[in-house]
Amino acid sequence: MKELAEDIATVNGLVYKLLTENEATQEAGGIYVFDNLDDANRYLEKHTQRLTSFGFKDIKSKIFVINEALSAITKASL
């Protein structure tokens, strides 16, 4: 998945992605931070299509807006 991560790193508007995985349940995912909603929505559509083409099923995605004030209290690096 290194090549996929390298491609994701080039996405417009991406600030960073935290990659997650659970070997025991064979699940993986991530938390993406974008600097604007338009790029986030474009990427969500592109990445969902890409994962589907790889044969992945049951893809779950949601877009949230960061609560910067509360995140700062919990030491988020924004």
Short mmCIF file of the C-alpha atoms (twelve columns), coordinates in Angstrom:
data_MODEL
# 
_entry.id   MODEL 
# 
loop_
_atom_site.group_PDB 
_atom_site.id 
_atom_site.type_symbol 
_atom_site.label_atom_id 
_atom_site.label_alt_id 
_atom_site.label_comp_id 
_atom_site.label_asym_id 
_atom_site.label_seq_id 
_atom_site.Cartn_x 
_atom_site.Cartn_y 
_atom_site.Cartn_z 
_atom_site.pdbx_PDB_model_num 
ATOM 1  C CA . MET A 1  0.000   0.000  0.000  1 
ATOM 2  C CA . LYS A 2  3.056   2.280  -0.070 1 
ATOM 3  C CA . GLU A 3  2.269   3.405  -3.625 1 
ATOM 4  C CA . LEU A 4  -1.299  4.221  -2.631 1 
ATOM 5  C CA . ALA A 5  -0.061  6.301  0.324  1 
ATOM 6  C CA . GLU A 6  2.363   8.132  -1.960 1 
ATOM 7  C CA . ASP A 7  -0.487  8.928  -4.352 1 
ATOM 8  C CA . ILE A 8  -2.731  10.116 -1.534 1 
ATOM 9  C CA . ALA A 9  0.052   12.476 -0.400 1 
ATOM 10 C CA . THR A 10 -0.261  14.365 -3.701 1 
ATOM 11 C CA . VAL A 11 -4.003  15.098 -3.393 1 
ATOM 12 C CA . ASN A 12 -4.989  18.757 -3.662 1 
ATOM 13 C CA . GLY A 13 -6.056  20.254 -0.351 1 
ATOM 14 C CA . LEU A 14 -4.814  17.362 1.787  1 
ATOM 15 C CA . VAL A 15 -3.140  18.533 4.986  1 
ATOM 16 C CA . TYR A 16 -2.453  15.007 6.244  1 
ATOM 17 C CA . LYS A 17 -3.900  11.529 6.621  1 
ATOM 18 C CA . LEU A 18 -3.672  9.289  9.674  1 
ATOM 19 C CA . LEU A 19 -3.633  5.677  8.478  1 
ATOM 20 C CA . THR A 20 -5.324  3.101  10.679 1 
ATOM 21 C CA . GLU A 21 -5.450  -0.680 10.602 1 
ATOM 22 C CA . ASN A 22 -6.538  -3.653 12.639 1 
ATOM 23 C CA . GLU A 23 -4.789  -6.844 11.534 1 
ATOM 24 C CA . ALA A 24 -7.047  -9.073 13.656 1 
ATOM 25 C CA . THR A 25 -10.207 -7.911 11.880 1 
ATOM 26 C CA . GLN A 26 -8.553  -7.260 8.502  1 
ATOM 27 C CA . GLU A 27 -9.785  -3.649 8.505  1 
ATOM 28 C CA . ALA A 28 -8.010  -0.473 7.504  1 
ATOM 29 C CA . GLY A 29 -8.929  3.147  7.160  1 
ATOM 30 C CA . GLY A 30 -7.872  6.632  7.858  1 
ATOM 31 C CA . ILE A 31 -8.663  10.085 9.056  1 
ATOM 32 C CA . TYR A 32 -8.041  12.762 6.479  1 
ATOM 33 C CA . VAL A 33 -7.637  16.472 7.142  1 
ATOM 34 C CA . PHE A 34 -8.293  18.755 4.186  1 
ATOM 35 C CA . ASP A 35 -7.974  22.508 4.040  1 
ATOM 36 C CA . ASN A 36 -11.266 22.871 2.153  1 
ATOM 37 C CA . LEU A 37 -14.528 21.008 1.700  1 
ATOM 38 C CA . ASP A 38 -14.507 20.964 -2.126 1 
ATOM 39 C CA . ASP A 39 -11.224 19.031 -2.306 1 
ATOM 40 C CA . ALA A 40 -12.422 16.682 0.447  1 
ATOM 41 C CA . ASN A 41 -15.594 15.863 -1.470 1 
ATOM 42 C CA . ARG A 42 -13.703 15.363 -4.750 1 
ATOM 43 C CA . TYR A 43 -11.219 13.065 -3.046 1 
ATOM 44 C CA . LEU A 44 -13.944 11.066 -1.290 1 
ATOM 45 C CA . GLU A 45 -15.591 10.298 -4.628 1 
ATOM 46 C CA . LYS A 46 -12.275 9.416  -6.308 1 
ATOM 47 C CA . HIS A 47 -11.012 7.231  -3.465 1 
ATOM 48 C CA . THR A 48 -14.323 5.382  -3.063 1 
ATOM 49 C CA . GLN A 49 -14.282 4.518  -6.773 1 
ATOM 50 C CA . ARG A 50 -10.645 3.419  -6.528 1 
ATOM 51 C CA . LEU A 51 -11.235 1.162  -3.520 1 
ATOM 52 C CA . THR A 52 -14.280 -0.361 -5.212 1 
ATOM 53 C CA . SER A 53 -12.152 -1.100 -8.286 1 
ATOM 54 C CA . PHE A 54 -9.673  -2.902 -5.987 1 
ATOM 55 C CA . GLY A 55 -12.528 -5.153 -4.845 1 
ATOM 56 C CA . PHE A 56 -13.127 -3.593 -1.428 1 
ATOM 57 C CA . LYS A 57 -16.717 -3.614 -0.189 1 
ATOM 58 C CA . ASP A 58 -18.639 -2.004 2.634  1 
ATOM 59 C CA . ILE A 59 -16.677 1.258  2.379  1 
ATOM 60 C CA . LYS A 60 -17.795 3.727  5.035  1 
ATOM 61 C CA . SER A 61 -17.064 7.435  4.745  1 
ATOM 62 C CA . LYS A 62 -18.231 10.605 6.463  1 
ATOM 63 C CA . ILE A 63 -17.165 14.217 6.240  1 
ATOM 64 C CA . PHE A 64 -16.972 16.347 9.371  1 
ATOM 65 C CA . VAL A 65 -15.838 19.895 10.052 1 
ATOM 66 C CA . ILE A 66 -13.088 20.173 12.673 1 
ATOM 67 C CA . ASN A 67 -14.036 21.973 15.870 1 
ATOM 68 C CA . GLU A 68 -10.741 23.845 16.092 1 
ATOM 69 C CA . ALA A 69 -11.341 25.403 19.526 1 
ATOM 70 C CA . LEU A 70 -12.013 22.077 21.238 1 
ATOM 71 C CA . SER A 71 -9.347  20.293 19.208 1 
ATOM 72 C CA . ALA A 72 -6.752  22.800 20.403 1 
ATOM 73 C CA . ILE A 73 -7.635  21.932 24.009 1 
ATOM 74 C CA . THR A 74 -6.955  18.261 23.271 1 
ATOM 75 C CA . LYS A 75 -3.553  19.088 21.721 1 
ATOM 76 C CA . ALA A 76 -4.510  18.709 18.033 1 
ATOM 77 C CA . SER A 77 -1.861  19.977 15.680 1 
ATOM 78 C CA . LEU A 78 -3.835  21.986 13.139 1 
# 
